[in-house]
Every structure is written in C-alpha cells, then in structure tokens.
Amino acid sequence: MAGELIWALEALDDIDAIARYIARDSAVYARRVISEIFELGELLLTQPLMGRVVPELANPAIREHFIYSYRVIYQVSGDDVQVLSVIHGRRLLDSAIADRL
C-alpha cells in the first residue's frame, strides 16, 4: 500500500513566498526551484528516510532534505509523509515554525 503525501498549508505558503522572492530576479529559476521541491515530495514517499534528522529537534520522525539553499522539513508517520515547512537553510527553527512541528 502506498503512503500519502500531505502538504501542510503553511508549507505551501512557504513555497509561494519563496517563488515570489526568487521570481523578482528570475522567473525561470523560481520555477526550477519550486518544481524540484514538489518532485522531492514525491520521492519522499518511496524514500522517506533519505533526509537527515532535523538537528534542532532530534526527533527521528521529523527530517529534512535540502533543495538548493532551502530546508524541506517533513514528518514520517508510517507510510505517510507530511511536508511541514520549507525555509531558507540559514534560518534556524524559531518558535513559530517549531509550533508547526
């Protein structure tokens, strides 16, 4: 049985903000980055443990994988994967983002 890929509304908002930011300089690059983020989501269904455990959380169910300079933070629950947040790699998890987790 295949698992389900769930995109948290906050993660989709993050992706939208990233796309707008990158598109100010290059619409082509913005499309590429966003496309790769969504492709990663699909890949995570078949390889959910490919990302590392989020260092700030040390919870083996909450992992991250980098696409360019963006952290795609997701939670593995059985066969399901929920993408929780997409943030810039230099950004630490603050309390607002940690509340999503």
PDB file as gemmi writes it, atoms N, CA and C in Angstrom:
CRYST1    1.000    1.000    1.000  90.00  90.00  90.00 P 1                      
ATOM      1  N   MET A   1       0.841  -1.177   0.000  1.00  0.00           N  
ATOM      2  CA  MET A   1       0.000   0.000   0.000  1.00  0.00           C  
ATOM      3  C   MET A   1       0.890   1.246   0.000  1.00  0.00           C  
ATOM      4  N   ALA A   2       0.637   2.145  -0.903  1.00  0.00           N  
ATOM      5  CA  ALA A   2       1.417   3.373  -0.991  1.00  0.00           C  
ATOM      6  C   ALA A   2       0.935   4.368   0.059  1.00  0.00           C  
ATOM      7  N   GLY A   3       1.888   5.115   0.560  1.00  0.00           N  
ATOM      8  CA  GLY A   3       1.555   6.126   1.546  1.00  0.00           C  
ATOM      9  C   GLY A   3       0.988   7.369   0.889  1.00  0.00           C  
ATOM     10  N   GLU A   4       0.620   8.314   1.723  1.00  0.00           N  
ATOM     11  CA  GLU A   4       0.044   9.568   1.250  1.00  0.00           C  
ATOM     12  C   GLU A   4       1.038  10.696   1.490  1.00  0.00           C  
ATOM     13  N   LEU A   5       1.153  11.585   0.518  1.00  0.00           N  
ATOM     14  CA  LEU A   5       1.967  12.786   0.643  1.00  0.00           C  
ATOM     15  C   LEU A   5       1.038  13.938   0.996  1.00  0.00           C  
ATOM     16  N   ILE A   6       1.302  14.576   2.123  1.00  0.00           N  
ATOM     17  CA  ILE A   6       0.457  15.665   2.615  1.00  0.00           C  
ATOM     18  C   ILE A   6       1.308  16.930   2.688  1.00  0.00           C  
ATOM     19  N   TRP A   7       0.815  17.987   2.064  1.00  0.00           N  
ATOM     20  CA  TRP A   7       1.491  19.287   2.126  1.00  0.00           C  
ATOM     21  C   TRP A   7       0.739  20.157   3.118  1.00  0.00           C  
ATOM     22  N   ALA A   8       1.368  20.505   4.239  1.00  0.00           N  
ATOM     23  CA  ALA A   8       0.745  21.422   5.206  1.00  0.00           C  
ATOM     24  C   ALA A   8       0.504  22.761   4.518  1.00  0.00           C  
ATOM     25  N   LEU A   9      -0.595  23.407   4.859  1.00  0.00           N  
ATOM     26  CA  LEU A   9      -0.904  24.712   4.264  1.00  0.00           C  
ATOM     27  C   LEU A   9       0.228  25.706   4.492  1.00  0.00           C  
ATOM     28  N   GLU A  10       0.857  25.642   5.651  1.00  0.00           N  
ATOM     29  CA  GLU A  10       1.972  26.536   5.953  1.00  0.00           C  
ATOM     30  C   GLU A  10       3.152  26.281   5.016  1.00  0.00           C  
ATOM     31  N   ALA A  11       3.396  25.012   4.695  1.00  0.00           N  
ATOM     32  CA  ALA A  11       4.484  24.676   3.769  1.00  0.00           C  
ATOM     33  C   ALA A  11       4.178  25.228   2.378  1.00  0.00           C  
ATOM     34  N   LEU A  12       2.925  25.122   1.956  1.00  0.00           N  
ATOM     35  CA  LEU A  12       2.546  25.675   0.653  1.00  0.00           C  
ATOM     36  C   LEU A  12       2.679  27.195   0.650  1.00  0.00           C  
ATOM     37  N   ASP A  13       2.358  27.831   1.768  1.00  0.00           N  
ATOM     38  CA  ASP A  13       2.563  29.281   1.892  1.00  0.00           C  
ATOM     39  C   ASP A  13       4.052  29.623   1.809  1.00  0.00           C  
ATOM     40  N   ASP A  14       4.883  28.797   2.464  1.00  0.00           N  
ATOM     41  CA  ASP A  14       6.330  28.999   2.397  1.00  0.00           C  
ATOM     42  C   ASP A  14       6.816  28.927   0.948  1.00  0.00           C  
ATOM     43  N   ILE A  15       6.342  27.923   0.221  1.00  0.00           N  
ATOM     44  CA  ILE A  15       6.753  27.721  -1.169  1.00  0.00           C  
ATOM     45  C   ILE A  15       6.321  28.901  -2.027  1.00  0.00           C  
ATOM     46  N   ASP A  16       5.124  29.379  -1.803  1.00  0.00           N  
ATOM     47  CA  ASP A  16       4.635  30.537  -2.552  1.00  0.00           C  
ATOM     48  C   ASP A  16       5.518  31.761  -2.294  1.00  0.00           C  
ATOM     49  N   ALA A  17       5.884  31.975  -1.045  1.00  0.00           N  
ATOM     50  CA  ALA A  17       6.738  33.123  -0.698  1.00  0.00           C  
ATOM     51  C   ALA A  17       8.126  32.970  -1.323  1.00  0.00           C  
ATOM     52  N   ILE A  18       8.659  31.765  -1.325  1.00  0.00           N  
ATOM     53  CA  ILE A  18       9.960  31.508  -1.949  1.00  0.00           C  
ATOM     54  C   ILE A  18       9.892  31.793  -3.442  1.00  0.00           C  
ATOM     55  N   ALA A  19       8.844  31.319  -4.087  1.00  0.00           N  
ATOM     56  CA  ALA A  19       8.684  31.540  -5.533  1.00  0.00           C  
ATOM     57  C   ALA A  19       8.625  33.029  -5.859  1.00  0.00           C  
ATOM     58  N   ARG A  20       7.854  33.776  -5.080  1.00  0.00           N  
ATOM     59  CA  ARG A  20       7.753  35.225  -5.314  1.00  0.00           C  
ATOM     60  C   ARG A  20       9.110  35.906  -5.126  1.00  0.00           C  
ATOM     61  N   TYR A  21       9.830  35.500  -4.102  1.00  0.00           N  
ATOM     62  CA  TYR A  21      11.123  36.112  -3.813  1.00  0.00           C  
ATOM     63  C   TYR A  21      12.122  35.839  -4.947  1.00  0.00           C  
ATOM     64  N   ILE A  22      12.236  34.587  -5.359  1.00  0.00           N  
ATOM     65  CA  ILE A  22      13.186  34.233  -6.414  1.00  0.00           C  
ATOM     66  C   ILE A  22      12.780  34.856  -7.741  1.00  0.00           C  
ATOM     67  N   ALA A  23      11.488  34.892  -8.018  1.00  0.00           N  
ATOM     68  CA  ALA A  23      10.987  35.413  -9.298  1.00  0.00           C  
ATOM     69  C   ALA A  23      11.310  36.894  -9.489  1.00  0.00           C  
ATOM     70  N   ARG A  24      11.592  37.606  -8.413  1.00  0.00           N  
ATOM     71  CA  ARG A  24      11.977  39.020  -8.570  1.00  0.00           C  
ATOM     72  C   ARG A  24      13.233  39.134  -9.420  1.00  0.00           C  
ATOM     73  N   ASP A  25      14.097  38.122  -9.363  1.00  0.00           N  
ATOM     74  CA  ASP A  25      15.323  38.116 -10.158  1.00  0.00           C  
ATOM     75  C   ASP A  25      15.235  37.204 -11.377  1.00  0.00           C  
ATOM     76  N   SER A  26      14.537  36.060 -11.229  1.00  0.00           N  
ATOM     77  CA  SER A  26      14.481  35.108 -12.331  1.00  0.00           C  
ATOM     78  C   SER A  26      13.250  34.204 -12.209  1.00  0.00           C  
ATOM     79  N   ALA A  27      12.294  34.410 -13.092  1.00  0.00           N  
ATOM     80  CA  ALA A  27      11.098  33.553 -13.103  1.00  0.00           C  
ATOM     81  C   ALA A  27      11.474  32.118 -13.463  1.00  0.00           C  
ATOM     82  N   VAL A  28      12.453  31.969 -14.332  1.00  0.00           N  
ATOM     83  CA  VAL A  28      12.890  30.620 -14.747  1.00  0.00           C  
ATOM     84  C   VAL A  28      13.474  29.867 -13.562  1.00  0.00           C  
ATOM     85  N   TYR A  29      14.355  30.507 -12.820  1.00  0.00           N  
ATOM     86  CA  TYR A  29      14.965  29.866 -11.655  1.00  0.00           C  
ATOM     87  C   TYR A  29      13.913  29.583 -10.586  1.00  0.00           C  
ATOM     88  N   ALA A  30      12.971  30.489 -10.401  1.00  0.00           N  
ATOM     89  CA  ALA A  30      11.899  30.278  -9.420  1.00  0.00           C  
ATOM     90  C   ALA A  30      11.114  29.015  -9.766  1.00  0.00           C  
ATOM     91  N   ARG A  31      10.749  28.861 -11.037  1.00  0.00           N  
ATOM     92  CA  ARG A  31      10.012  27.654 -11.453  1.00  0.00           C  
ATOM     93  C   ARG A  31      10.842  26.396 -11.211  1.00  0.00           C  
ATOM     94  N   ARG A  32      12.144  26.470 -11.483  1.00  0.00           N  
ATOM     95  CA  ARG A  32      13.012  25.306 -11.302  1.00  0.00           C  
ATOM     96  C   ARG A  32      13.069  24.892  -9.832  1.00  0.00           C  
ATOM     97  N   VAL A  33      13.276  25.857  -8.953  1.00  0.00           N  
ATOM     98  CA  VAL A  33      13.379  25.555  -7.523  1.00  0.00           C  
ATOM     99  C   VAL A  33      12.070  24.956  -7.011  1.00  0.00           C  
ATOM    100  N   ILE A  34      10.964  25.576  -7.349  1.00  0.00           N  
ATOM    101  CA  ILE A  34       9.662  25.098  -6.876  1.00  0.00           C  
ATOM    102  C   ILE A  34       9.356  23.711  -7.439  1.00  0.00           C  
ATOM    103  N   SER A  35       9.671  23.499  -8.691  1.00  0.00           N  
ATOM    104  CA  SER A  35       9.468  22.184  -9.306  1.00  0.00           C  
ATOM    105  C   SER A  35      10.265  21.115  -8.562  1.00  0.00           C  
ATOM    106  N   GLU A  36      11.505  21.417  -8.230  1.00  0.00           N  
ATOM    107  CA  GLU A  36      12.329  20.432  -7.526  1.00  0.00           C  
ATOM    108  C   GLU A  36      11.833  20.167  -6.110  1.00  0.00           C  
ATOM    109  N   ILE A  37      11.264  21.176  -5.475  1.00  0.00           N  
ATOM    110  CA  ILE A  37      10.687  20.954  -4.144  1.00  0.00           C  
ATOM    111  C   ILE A  37       9.514  19.981  -4.243  1.00  0.00           C  
ATOM    112  N   PHE A  38       8.638  20.178  -5.219  1.00  0.00           N  
ATOM    113  CA  PHE A  38       7.492  19.268  -5.369  1.00  0.00           C  
ATOM    114  C   PHE A  38       7.930  17.874  -5.810  1.00  0.00           C  
ATOM    115  N   GLU A  39       8.961  17.782  -6.647  1.00  0.00           N  
ATOM    116  CA  GLU A  39       9.492  16.472  -7.042  1.00  0.00           C  
ATOM    117  C   GLU A  39      10.066  15.738  -5.832  1.00  0.00           C  
ATOM    118  N   LEU A  40      10.717  16.485  -4.945  1.00  0.00           N  
ATOM    119  CA  LEU A  40      11.243  15.876  -3.724  1.00  0.00           C  
ATOM    120  C   LEU A  40      10.113  15.260  -2.914  1.00  0.00           C  
ATOM    121  N   GLY A  41       8.997  15.959  -2.811  1.00  0.00           N  
ATOM    122  CA  GLY A  41       7.856  15.419  -2.071  1.00  0.00           C  
ATOM    123  C   GLY A  41       7.461  14.047  -2.569  1.00  0.00           C  
ATOM    124  N   GLU A  42       7.384  13.889  -3.871  1.00  0.00           N  
ATOM    125  CA  GLU A  42       7.029  12.587  -4.457  1.00  0.00           C  
ATOM    126  C   GLU A  42       8.097  11.533  -4.150  1.00  0.00           C  
ATOM    127  N   LEU A  43       9.357  11.927  -4.214  1.00  0.00           N  
ATOM    128  CA  LEU A  43      10.452  10.996  -3.926  1.00  0.00           C  
ATOM    129  C   LEU A  43      10.422  10.541  -2.475  1.00  0.00           C  
ATOM    130  N   LEU A  44      10.021  11.424  -1.585  1.00  0.00           N  
ATOM    131  CA  LEU A  44       9.983  11.075  -0.163  1.00  0.00           C  
ATOM    132  C   LEU A  44       9.009   9.937   0.138  1.00  0.00           C  
ATOM    133  N   LEU A  45       8.002   9.771  -0.696  1.00  0.00           N  
ATOM    134  CA  LEU A  45       7.071   8.653  -0.479  1.00  0.00           C  
ATOM    135  C   LEU A  45       7.763   7.303  -0.658  1.00  0.00           C  
ATOM    136  N   THR A  46       8.746   7.254  -1.533  1.00  0.00           N  
ATOM    137  CA  THR A  46       9.454   5.988  -1.761  1.00  0.00           C  
ATOM    138  C   THR A  46      10.715   5.871  -0.921  1.00  0.00           C  
ATOM    139  N   GLN A  47      11.253   7.009  -0.473  1.00  0.00           N  
ATOM    140  CA  GLN A  47      12.482   7.005   0.321  1.00  0.00           C  
ATOM    141  C   GLN A  47      12.356   7.993   1.493  1.00  0.00           C  
ATOM    142  N   PRO A  48      11.445   7.746   2.401  1.00  0.00           N  
ATOM    143  CA  PRO A  48      11.161   8.734   3.451  1.00  0.00           C  
ATOM    144  C   PRO A  48      12.325   9.014   4.401  1.00  0.00           C  
ATOM    145  N   LEU A  49      13.262   8.100   4.514  1.00  0.00           N  
ATOM    146  CA  LEU A  49      14.357   8.301   5.450  1.00  0.00           C  
ATOM    147  C   LEU A  49      15.603   8.867   4.779  1.00  0.00           C  
ATOM    148  N   MET A  50      15.468   9.339   3.541  1.00  0.00           N  
ATOM    149  CA  MET A  50      16.631   9.856   2.823  1.00  0.00           C  
ATOM    150  C   MET A  50      17.155  11.156   3.430  1.00  0.00           C  
ATOM    151  N   GLY A  51      16.302  11.917   4.068  1.00  0.00           N  
ATOM    152  CA  GLY A  51      16.735  13.167   4.697  1.00  0.00           C  
ATOM    153  C   GLY A  51      17.312  12.904   6.072  1.00  0.00           C  
ATOM    154  N   ARG A  52      18.034  13.899   6.573  1.00  0.00           N  
ATOM    155  CA  ARG A  52      18.607  13.749   7.910  1.00  0.00           C  
ATOM    156  C   ARG A  52      17.594  14.193   8.968  1.00  0.00           C  
ATOM    157  N   VAL A  53      17.817  13.745  10.182  1.00  0.00           N  
ATOM    158  CA  VAL A  53      17.002  14.190  11.312  1.00  0.00           C  
ATOM    159  C   VAL A  53      17.285  15.679  11.520  1.00  0.00           C  
ATOM    160  N   VAL A  54      16.237  16.461  11.755  1.00  0.00           N  
ATOM    161  CA  VAL A  54      16.403  17.899  11.974  1.00  0.00           C  
ATOM    162  C   VAL A  54      17.229  18.092  13.246  1.00  0.00           C  
ATOM    163  N   PRO A  55      18.415  18.713  13.125  1.00  0.00           N  
ATOM    164  CA  PRO A  55      19.310  18.814  14.290  1.00  0.00           C  
ATOM    165  C   PRO A  55      18.691  19.517  15.495  1.00  0.00           C  
ATOM    166  N   GLU A  56      17.887  20.540  15.263  1.00  0.00           N  
ATOM    167  CA  GLU A  56      17.304  21.281  16.387  1.00  0.00           C  
ATOM    168  C   GLU A  56      16.272  20.468  17.153  1.00  0.00           C  
ATOM    169  N   LEU A  57      15.740  19.431  16.540  1.00  0.00           N  
ATOM    170  CA  LEU A  57      14.652  18.678  17.167  1.00  0.00           C  
ATOM    171  C   LEU A  57      15.054  17.296  17.669  1.00  0.00           C  
ATOM    172  N   ALA A  58      16.014  16.664  16.998  1.00  0.00           N  
ATOM    173  CA  ALA A  58      16.487  15.327  17.376  1.00  0.00           C  
ATOM    174  C   ALA A  58      15.354  14.307  17.487  1.00  0.00           C  
ATOM    175  N   ASN A  59      14.357  14.440  16.629  1.00  0.00           N  
ATOM    176  CA  ASN A  59      13.235  13.500  16.576  1.00  0.00           C  
ATOM    177  C   ASN A  59      13.367  12.716  15.276  1.00  0.00           C  
ATOM    178  N   PRO A  60      13.575  11.405  15.339  1.00  0.00           N  
ATOM    179  CA  PRO A  60      13.811  10.632  14.113  1.00  0.00           C  
ATOM    180  C   PRO A  60      12.641  10.648  13.126  1.00  0.00           C  
ATOM    181  N   ALA A  61      11.458  11.037  13.557  1.00  0.00           N  
ATOM    182  CA  ALA A  61      10.304  11.098  12.658  1.00  0.00           C  
ATOM    183  C   ALA A  61      10.265  12.414  11.872  1.00  0.00           C  
ATOM    184  N   ILE A  62      10.990  13.424  12.351  1.00  0.00           N  
ATOM    185  CA  ILE A  62      10.989  14.726  11.684  1.00  0.00           C  
ATOM    186  C   ILE A  62      12.348  14.921  11.029  1.00  0.00           C  
ATOM    187  N   ARG A  63      12.316  15.008   9.706  1.00  0.00           N  
ATOM    188  CA  ARG A  63      13.544  15.004   8.926  1.00  0.00           C  
ATOM    189  C   ARG A  63      13.576  16.197   7.986  1.00  0.00           C  
ATOM    190  N   GLU A  64      14.716  16.383   7.355  1.00  0.00           N  
ATOM    191  CA  GLU A  64      14.837  17.475   6.396  1.00  0.00           C  
ATOM    192  C   GLU A  64      15.721  17.047   5.226  1.00  0.00           C  
ATOM    193  N   HIS A  65      15.469  17.675   4.113  1.00  0.00           N  
ATOM    194  CA  HIS A  65      16.288  17.472   2.921  1.00  0.00           C  
ATOM    195  C   HIS A  65      16.440  18.834   2.267  1.00  0.00           C  
ATOM    196  N   PHE A  66      17.630  19.111   1.775  1.00  0.00           N  
ATOM    197  CA  PHE A  66      17.888  20.413   1.164  1.00  0.00           C  
ATOM    198  C   PHE A  66      17.641  20.371  -0.338  1.00  0.00           C  
ATOM    199  N   ILE A  67      16.981  21.395  -0.838  1.00  0.00           N  
ATOM    200  CA  ILE A  67      16.864  21.684  -2.269  1.00  0.00           C  
ATOM    201  C   ILE A  67      17.492  23.052  -2.436  1.00  0.00           C  
ATOM    202  N   TYR A  68      18.622  23.083  -3.111  1.00  0.00           N  
ATOM    203  CA  TYR A  68      19.421  24.309  -3.204  1.00  0.00           C  
ATOM    204  C   TYR A  68      19.670  24.802  -1.784  1.00  0.00           C  
ATOM    205  N   SER A  69      19.256  25.999  -1.440  1.00  0.00           N  
ATOM    206  CA  SER A  69      19.522  26.508  -0.094  1.00  0.00           C  
ATOM    207  C   SER A  69      18.287  26.451   0.809  1.00  0.00           C  
ATOM    208  N   TYR A  70      17.306  25.634   0.454  1.00  0.00           N  
ATOM    209  CA  TYR A  70      16.058  25.560   1.225  1.00  0.00           C  
ATOM    210  C   TYR A  70      15.927  24.230   1.948  1.00  0.00           C  
ATOM    211  N   ARG A  71      15.490  24.311   3.195  1.00  0.00           N  
ATOM    212  CA  ARG A  71      15.257  23.131   4.027  1.00  0.00           C  
ATOM    213  C   ARG A  71      13.802  22.708   3.854  1.00  0.00           C  
ATOM    214  N   VAL A  72      13.601  21.515   3.358  1.00  0.00           N  
ATOM    215  CA  VAL A  72      12.264  20.940   3.262  1.00  0.00           C  
ATOM    216  C   VAL A  72      12.128  20.033   4.487  1.00  0.00           C  
ATOM    217  N   ILE A  73      11.291  20.460   5.424  1.00  0.00           N  
ATOM    218  CA  ILE A  73      11.146  19.753   6.695  1.00  0.00           C  
ATOM    219  C   ILE A  73       9.860  18.940   6.644  1.00  0.00           C  
ATOM    220  N   TYR A  74       9.994  17.653   6.945  1.00  0.00           N  
ATOM    221  CA  TYR A  74       8.840  16.755   6.822  1.00  0.00           C  
ATOM    222  C   TYR A  74       8.806  15.751   7.965  1.00  0.00           C  
ATOM    223  N   GLN A  75       7.622  15.184   8.152  1.00  0.00           N  
ATOM    224  CA  GLN A  75       7.417  14.192   9.200  1.00  0.00           C  
ATOM    225  C   GLN A  75       6.998  12.881   8.567  1.00  0.00           C  
ATOM    226  N   VAL A  76       7.611  11.811   9.030  1.00  0.00           N  
ATOM    227  CA  VAL A  76       7.290  10.468   8.552  1.00  0.00           C  
ATOM    228  C   VAL A  76       6.403   9.806   9.596  1.00  0.00           C  
ATOM    229  N   SER A  77       5.262   9.315   9.141  1.00  0.00           N  
ATOM    230  CA  SER A  77       4.332   8.625  10.027  1.00  0.00           C  
ATOM    231  C   SER A  77       3.831   7.379   9.300  1.00  0.00           C  
ATOM    232  N   GLY A  78       4.411   6.241   9.629  1.00  0.00           N  
ATOM    233  CA  GLY A  78       4.078   5.013   8.902  1.00  0.00           C  
ATOM    234  C   GLY A  78       4.517   5.157   7.455  1.00  0.00           C  
ATOM    235  N   ASP A  79       3.589   4.964   6.513  1.00  0.00           N  
ATOM    236  CA  ASP A  79       3.876   5.128   5.090  1.00  0.00           C  
ATOM    237  C   ASP A  79       3.615   6.549   4.608  1.00  0.00           C  
ATOM    238  N   ASP A  80       3.058   7.383   5.474  1.00  0.00           N  
ATOM    239  CA  ASP A  80       2.701   8.746   5.082  1.00  0.00           C  
ATOM    240  C   ASP A  80       3.849   9.717   5.346  1.00  0.00           C  
ATOM    241  N   VAL A  81       3.897  10.746   4.504  1.00  0.00           N  
ATOM    242  CA  VAL A  81       4.884  11.820   4.658  1.00  0.00           C  
ATOM    243  C   VAL A  81       4.129  13.138   4.619  1.00  0.00           C  
ATOM    244  N   GLN A  82       4.355  13.973   5.625  1.00  0.00           N  
ATOM    245  CA  GLN A  82       3.748  15.305   5.640  1.00  0.00           C  
ATOM    246  C   GLN A  82       4.857  16.347   5.588  1.00  0.00           C  
ATOM    247  N   VAL A  83       4.826  17.171   4.549  1.00  0.00           N  
ATOM    248  CA  VAL A  83       5.775  18.271   4.442  1.00  0.00           C  
ATOM    249  C   VAL A  83       5.250  19.383   5.336  1.00  0.00           C  
ATOM    250  N   LEU A  84       6.054  19.757   6.321  1.00  0.00           N  
ATOM    251  CA  LEU A  84       5.626  20.701   7.348  1.00  0.00           C  
ATOM    252  C   LEU A  84       6.037  22.134   7.050  1.00  0.00           C  
ATOM    253  N   SER A  85       7.229  22.303   6.475  1.00  0.00           N  
ATOM    254  CA  SER A  85       7.765  23.638   6.288  1.00  0.00           C  
ATOM    255  C   SER A  85       8.861  23.620   5.237  1.00  0.00           C  
ATOM    256  N   VAL A  86       9.037  24.750   4.572  1.00  0.00           N  
ATOM    257  CA  VAL A  86      10.146  24.942   3.641  1.00  0.00           C  
ATOM    258  C   VAL A  86      10.737  26.301   3.989  1.00  0.00           C  
ATOM    259  N   ILE A  87      11.958  26.289   4.513  1.00  0.00           N  
ATOM    260  CA  ILE A  87      12.590  27.534   4.947  1.00  0.00           C  
ATOM    261  C   ILE A  87      14.003  27.631   4.380  1.00  0.00           C  
ATOM    262  N   HIS A  88      14.556  28.817   4.411  1.00  0.00           N  
ATOM    263  CA  HIS A  88      15.924  29.010   3.952  1.00  0.00           C  
ATOM    264  C   HIS A  88      16.873  28.268   4.886  1.00  0.00           C  
ATOM    265  N   GLY A  89      17.909  27.682   4.313  1.00  0.00           N  
ATOM    266  CA  GLY A  89      18.839  26.862   5.075  1.00  0.00           C  
ATOM    267  C   GLY A  89      19.583  27.588   6.176  1.00  0.00           C  
ATOM    268  N   ARG A  90      19.752  28.894   6.058  1.00  0.00           N  
ATOM    269  CA  ARG A  90      20.447  29.644   7.097  1.00  0.00           C  
ATOM    270  C   ARG A  90      19.534  30.013   8.256  1.00  0.00           C  
ATOM    271  N   ARG A  91      18.265  29.801   8.069  1.00  0.00           N  
ATOM    272  CA  ARG A  91      17.302  30.171   9.104  1.00  0.00           C  
ATOM    273  C   ARG A  91      17.178  29.046  10.123  1.00  0.00           C  
ATOM    274  N   LEU A  92      17.243  29.408  11.378  1.00  0.00           N  
ATOM    275  CA  LEU A  92      17.035  28.431  12.437  1.00  0.00           C  
ATOM    276  C   LEU A  92      15.538  28.274  12.667  1.00  0.00           C  
ATOM    277  N   LEU A  93      15.169  27.135  13.196  1.00  0.00           N  
ATOM    278  CA  LEU A  93      13.758  26.941  13.527  1.00  0.00           C  
ATOM    279  C   LEU A  93      13.410  27.843  14.706  1.00  0.00           C  
ATOM    280  N   ASP A  94      12.535  28.771  14.477  1.00  0.00           N  
ATOM    281  CA  ASP A  94      12.103  29.623  15.577  1.00  0.00           C  
ATOM    282  C   ASP A  94      10.808  29.068  16.157  1.00  0.00           C  
ATOM    283  N   SER A  95      10.288  29.716  17.154  1.00  0.00           N  
ATOM    284  CA  SER A  95       9.106  29.184  17.835  1.00  0.00           C  
ATOM    285  C   SER A  95       7.899  29.095  16.919  1.00  0.00           C  
ATOM    286  N   ALA A  96       7.752  30.004  15.958  1.00  0.00           N  
ATOM    287  CA  ALA A  96       6.603  29.960  15.049  1.00  0.00           C  
ATOM    288  C   ALA A  96       6.659  28.714  14.183  1.00  0.00           C  
ATOM    289  N   ILE A  97       7.831  28.385  13.692  1.00  0.00           N  
ATOM    290  CA  ILE A  97       7.954  27.193  12.842  1.00  0.00           C  
ATOM    291  C   ILE A  97       7.916  25.940  13.700  1.00  0.00           C  
ATOM    292  N   ALA A  98       8.551  25.965  14.852  1.00  0.00           N  
ATOM    293  CA  ALA A  98       8.558  24.810  15.728  1.00  0.00           C  
ATOM    294  C   ALA A  98       7.132  24.440  16.149  1.00  0.00           C  
ATOM    295  N   ASP A  99       6.225  25.433  16.228  1.00  0.00           N  
ATOM    296  CA  ASP A  99       4.835  25.136  16.581  1.00  0.00           C  
ATOM    297  C   ASP A  99       4.146  24.287  15.525  1.00  0.00           C  
ATOM    298  N   ARG A 100       4.598  24.371  14.271  1.00  0.00           N  
ATOM    299  CA  ARG A 100       4.020  23.535  13.207  1.00  0.00           C  
ATOM    300  C   ARG A 100       4.385  22.072  13.391  1.00  0.00           C  
ATOM    301  N   LEU A 101       5.500  21.844  14.056  1.00  0.00           N  
ATOM    302  CA  LEU A 101       6.025  20.503  14.178  1.00  0.00           C  
ATOM    303  C   LEU A 101       5.448  19.866  15.376  1.00  0.00           C  
TER     304      LEU A 101                                                      
END                                                                             
